[in-house]
Amino acid sequence: MTHPADRPQPAPVPLSALLPAPCVPEAPDGFYDYEDTLALTVRIAPYPGMAANDVVTVHWRTPDGLHKEPLRVPGHRVGAAVTVRMAGPYLSSATTVVHYEVEYVTGGTAVSEPLTLNDR
């Protein structure tokens, strides 16, 4: 039996460009109705070099501050979108900027383009 440490590991992913911005299905045009919205879904498409145990951290910035939501990618979700629900106190009637950061299990980090959300 091969020990996990003896298996070849993938090479770190080159980090020369920003990853694509996340999307929020409830705000496809960048706008949502703050008064009628209980939660928003941040969806991150599969990214180059995605691997089990990568850590994806969603950064959600409003005028009230920054909230970070780290998520570990489970092995069975490699190649699938990563999603997180942002609700309640994290929603704002003011401009909100969302981006994510990937800490690759193989080493290195990458950051996404930002997505700006506004109340209608």
Stockholm file with secondary structure:
# STOCKHOLM 1.0

chainA/1-120         MTHPADRPQPAPVPLSALLPAPCVPEAPDGFYDYEDTLALTVRIAPYPGMAANDVVTVHWRTPDGLHKEPLRVPGHRVGAAVTVRMAGPYLSSATTVVHYEVEYVTGGTAVSEPLTLNDR
#=GR chainA/1-120 SS CCCGGGSCCCCCCCCCSCBCCCBCTTCTTSEECGGGCSEEEEEECCCTTCCTTCEEEEEEEETTEEEEEEEECCGGGTTSCEEEEEEGGGCCSSCEEEEEEEECTTSCEEEBCCEEEEEC
#=GC SS_cons         CCCGGGSCCCCCCCCCSCBCCCBCTTCTTSEECGGGCSEEEEEECCCTTCCTTCEEEEEEEETTEEEEEEEECCGGGTTSCEEEEEEGGGCCSSCEEEEEEEECTTSCEEEBCCEEEEEC
//
